[in-house]
Amino acid sequence: MDKEFIICWWSGGIASAVACFIAMETFGVDNCRFIMIDTKNEDDDSYRFKADCEKWYNKEIETITAVGDGKKYGSIEDVWYQHNSLNVAHGAICSSELKRQVRLDFQRKNAIKHQVFGFDFDKRESNRALNIKKNHPSCKPIFPLWMYGYTKRDCIRIIENAGIEIPNAYKSGFSNNNCIKTGCVQGGIGYWKLYKDRFPVRFSEMAVREHEITNNKGEPATICKDQSKEAKLSGKFNVFLLPHPDYPDHKSLDMMEGREPEPLMECNGFCGTQGDLFSL
């Protein structure tokens, strides 16, 4: 029988990096495998951070992906255009196809003793983690950051104390380090206002994609949503990054009040999904 390993999901963020280190220290490096699900949409600095973490662990972080030659998709944009979808009520199509499905495929094919996830000591992430543990015990989840009550700020301190430079995304004001090349389609109003300020060209390119997918679908397909009572009553809850000429009655980002980006989950195969999507 194949040896069962502790599978430590390394997402590119500081929380998962520290969770992996704690798991290694707890269970032993020879009993752990560090796995990155690569969307091929990550900031270049994420791969520098990966190399630094490999030195810290003294072990390779293996990479699995659904993107590239011979894979299901050529890019994350392929996912959006093939499905005519960006972000909907039950989550983002790219998260489902490039993260969750890849993780589940790996889970089916490998002998797994436990899976380590970098949920930090935050109410929102704690609720999601509790849901996984309660409703999907087959995942055999472990949450090392809970053991110490570590928040993302604690993780930053631990990373810096290890002599590792934190990823550039955090320095730019983002609270996660996922999909910086296009922007995370699960980011909210505040996230995209910040993204527009930090990466105006990339923002414009994403706004064009949003319009094209909307045109292909024949109805608004947007990243951001208006959560106001007014929007719920009118049914016009889609918020375009830039105004769409065919939908003048829908809001665009510059019409929304600015907010600080809300903390996002590290995207490890569970991001942006609800409990009923975790099952095999």
Backbone hydrogen bonds, N-H to C=O, Kabsch-Sander energy under -0.5 kcal/mol:
donor,donor_aa,acceptor,acceptor_aa,energy
5,F,111,A,-1.9
6,I,31,N,-3.1
7,I,5,F,-0.8
7,I,114,H,-2.8
8,C,6,I,-0.7
8,C,33,R,-3.3
9,W,7,I,-0.7
9,W,116,V,-2.2
10,W,8,C,-0.7
10,W,35,I,-2.9
11,S,9,W,-0.7
17,A,13,G,-1.7
18,V,14,I,-2.0
19,A,15,A,-2.4
20,C,16,S,-2.5
21,F,17,A,-1.6
22,I,18,V,-2.6
23,A,19,A,-2.3
24,M,20,C,-2.3
25,E,21,F,-2.4
26,T,22,I,-2.1
27,F,23,A,-3.1
28,G,24,M,-1.9
31,N,28,G,-1.4
32,C,29,V,-1.2
33,R,6,I,-2.5
34,F,60,E,-0.6
35,I,8,C,-2.6
35,I,33,R,-0.5
36,M,62,E,-3.4
38,D,36,M,-0.8
38,D,64,I,-2.4
39,T,37,I,-0.6
46,S,43,D,-2.0
47,Y,43,D,-0.6
47,Y,44,D,-1.2
48,R,44,D,-0.9
49,F,45,D,-2.3
50,K,46,S,-2.0
51,A,47,Y,-2.0
52,D,48,R,-2.1
53,C,49,F,-2.3
54,E,50,K,-2.2
55,K,51,A,-1.6
56,W,52,D,-1.9
57,Y,53,C,-2.9
58,N,54,E,-1.6
59,K,54,E,-1.5
62,E,34,F,-2.7
62,E,60,E,-0.7
64,I,36,M,-2.7
68,G,73,Y,-2.4
71,K,68,G,-2.2
73,Y,66,A,-2.1
79,V,75,S,-1.0
80,W,76,I,-1.6
81,Y,77,E,-2.5
82,Q,78,D,-2.7
83,H,79,V,-1.8
84,N,80,W,-0.8
85,S,80,W,-1.6
87,N,222,T,-0.7
88,V,91,G,-1.8
91,G,88,V,-2.0
93,I,86,L,-1.0
96,S,92,A,-2.0
97,E,93,I,-2.7
98,L,94,C,-2.6
99,K,95,S,-1.3
100,R,95,S,-2.7
101,Q,96,S,-2.4
103,R,99,K,-2.6
104,L,100,R,-2.5
105,D,101,Q,-2.3
106,F,102,V,-2.1
107,Q,103,R,-2.5
108,R,104,L,-2.0
109,K,105,D,-1.4
110,N,106,F,-1.0
112,I,110,N,-0.7
113,K,5,F,-2.9
114,H,5,F,-1.0
115,Q,140,K,-2.5
116,V,7,I,-3.4
117,F,115,Q,-0.5
117,F,142,I,-2.4
119,F,117,F,-0.9
120,D,118,G,-0.6
121,F,150,Y,-3.2
122,D,120,D,-2.3
126,S,122,D,-3.1
127,N,123,K,-2.2
128,R,124,R,-1.6
129,A,125,E,-2.6
130,L,126,S,-2.6
131,N,127,N,-1.7
132,I,128,R,-2.0
133,K,129,A,-2.5
134,K,130,L,-2.3
135,N,131,N,-2.7
136,H,132,I,-2.4
139,C,136,H,-1.9
140,K,137,P,-1.9
142,I,115,Q,-2.5
146,W,143,F,-1.4
147,M,143,F,-0.7
147,M,144,P,-0.8
148,Y,144,P,-0.6
148,Y,145,L,-0.5
149,G,145,L,-0.7
150,Y,145,L,-2.4
155,C,151,T,-2.0
156,I,152,K,-2.4
157,R,153,R,-2.0
158,I,154,D,-2.3
159,I,155,C,-2.7
160,E,156,I,-2.6
161,N,157,R,-2.4
162,A,158,I,-1.3
163,G,160,E,-1.7
164,I,159,I,-2.0
170,Y,167,P,-1.0
171,K,167,P,-1.0
172,S,168,N,-1.5
173,G,170,Y,-1.4
174,F,169,A,-2.1
181,K,41,N,-1.5
182,T,179,C,-0.7
183,G,179,C,-2.4
187,G,184,C,-2.0
192,W,188,G,-2.3
193,K,189,I,-2.0
194,L,190,G,-2.1
195,Y,191,Y,-2.6
196,K,192,W,-2.2
197,D,193,K,-1.6
198,R,194,L,-2.6
199,F,195,Y,-3.3
203,F,199,F,-2.5
204,S,200,P,-2.0
205,E,201,V,-2.1
206,M,202,R,-2.2
207,A,203,F,-2.1
208,V,204,S,-1.9
209,R,205,E,-1.9
210,E,206,M,-2.3
211,H,207,A,-1.9
212,E,208,V,-2.6
213,I,209,R,-2.7
214,T,210,E,-1.9
215,N,211,H,-2.5
216,N,212,E,-2.4
217,K,213,I,-2.2
218,G,214,T,-2.3
219,E,214,T,-1.0
224,C,239,V,-0.8
226,D,237,F,-3.7
227,Q,225,K,-0.6
232,K,228,S,-1.8
233,L,229,K,-2.2
234,S,230,E,-2.2
235,G,231,A,-2.1
236,K,231,A,-0.6
237,F,235,G,-1.0
239,V,224,C,-2.2
240,F,238,N,-0.5
240,F,251,K,-2.4
247,Y,244,H,-1.7
250,H,247,Y,-1.8
251,K,238,N,-0.6
253,L,240,F,-2.1
255,M,252,S,-2.1
256,M,253,L,-1.8
268,N,266,E,-1.4
273,T,270,F,-1.5
277,L,274,Q,-2.1
278,F,275,G,-1.7
